[in-house]
Amino acid sequence: AYSAYTRETFGVPVITAAFQEASIEPESLDVVTLHHVLEHIADPYAALARIHGWLKPGGLLAVDVPDIDHVPRSLINHFHYAHIYNFGHAT
């Protein structure tokens, strides 16, 4: 729904697909965003390598992951069952 809204409202060509199935030309994208995605992927390194190939030289990859080091988090959400990996400041 967010992708459709962005396409319809702003006319931005947003692609919604699993990164493994996305048909994207090499070095064709200016920006790729991963908002709370990387912690759910079995092989984050392979995902980042594939995504890197899609970016134009100087392109931007924006990654947002939950911070396992953030102390005020609720204990019930600290280790989420759907997260394969937990990331902190060092990672």
N, C-alpha and C positions, 0 to 999 in steps of 0.2 A: 504494500500500500504506500509506503514512503517513496519508493521508486516511481510509482505511477503518479503520485502527487507532484514530485519534482519534475518529471517529464511534462505533465500537463500544465502545471502552474508556471514553471520557469523555462520550459523548452530545452532543458538540459538532457543530453542523450545518456541516461543512466542505464547501466546494464545490471540486471539482477540474475546471478547464476552462481552455482558452486564453482569455485576456482578450478577444480579439476575438469569441469565440463565446458567452461567458458571458451568460446571461439574468438580469441582476441589476437589481432596482428601484433607481431613483435614491434617494440619501440613505437607504439601508437597512442599511448595514454600519457596525459600530463599529470594526472593524480589518481591514486588508488587509496581508498580508505578501508581500514579494517577496524570497525568499532565493536569491541567485545566479540571477536571472531577467533583470534589466534589461539586462545586458551582451549578451544574446542577441536582443534585440528590435530590429528594423530602425528603428523610430521611437519611441524611448523617451519623447519629449515627448508624442506622441499617446496612448501607453499610460498615462502618468501623468495626462493630462487626463481620459481615460475613467474611470480608477480613482477620481480625485478626485470625479467625479460620483456614484459609488456610496457615498461616505462620508457618514455623518450629520454635521451640524455638530459640530465638536469631535472627529470621528473621527480615528483614528490610521493612518498609513501607515508601515510598518516596511520599510526597504529595506536589504539587505545585498548588496554587490557586492565582487568581488576588488579589492584595492588595488594598482594598477600601480606606485605609489610605494614600496611595501614592499620594501626592498632585499634582505632575506634570502631572497626567493623563489628557487626553483630556476629556472635559465635555461630549462629545457625547458618549464616551466609559465608563464613570465613573459608571453608573448604566446600565449595559448591560441587554437588555430585556430577554435574555435567561438564566440569572442567577437567580435561585430561592433564593439563599443565597449569601450574600456578606461577605467576611472574611477580618479581619484586624489583627493588631498585637495582640490584646487581645484574638482573637478566633483562 
